[in-house]
């Protein structure tokens, strides 16, 4: 996380703003980032399926059942794909034969084994027969779009109670139906006594669209895709241009301007 983003977070925290992370990351990975940012708040992780300040006592959790996880894996294992079952305490993935940078990046992105144990197994389906898992989220990486679309169609036809969200051009994320970052923020908002209309959210990818639409102020990063920007109330600068810092300071400048104008009317 760059210094300007840290500065922006510290700036709003000093003004009494509740700051948190809404992320597709697993809980331990999000917790590590939050600690680095000095955020001791409840986190929305696994795309909203796990809302917690401590993994032992989550505020909210929703899982894909062990039976559905096995069904999903059984379908996907017929294709050339890398599967990650993301539990809140550990991850299990299948081994893939391709030696591409894409796989290397994906594998590295699962989480640091020092704080998030990762197990790789040759036959994930067999592993699940012995050790069933219910998980908040599943990530799948494909190596061509045709496979991805075939699997998407089959999963939607055969597995009820799940949602599939595009993550990159050849991958997607699977979570419990109707669970997303927006639903996670609503859970947290109810806990804090804050409505979505009182929230400012910022995002840069497809799985951020729903929370951007529902927030009082939905902000898209300048480097976000066109669909994300179209859903936003405001588009800030890109990551390279310190977009978070710029957005935060502009929002507070506007608030101050409105307060001054209101006081002048009275």
Buried (B, 14 or more C-beta within 10 A) or exposed (E): EEEBBBBBBEBBBEEEEBBBBBBBBBBBBBBBBBEEBEBEBBBBBBBBBBBBBEBEEBBBBBBBBBEBBBBBBEBBBEBBBBBBBBBBEBBBBBEBEEEEEBBEEBBEEBBEEEEBBBEBBEEBBEBBEEEEBEBBBBBBBBBEEEBBEBBBEBBEEEBEEBBBBBBBEBBBBBBBEEBBBBBBBBBBBEEBEBEBEEBBBBBBBBBBBBBBBBBEBBBBBBBBBEEBBEBBBBBBBBBEEBBBBBBBBBBBEEEEEEEEEEEEEE
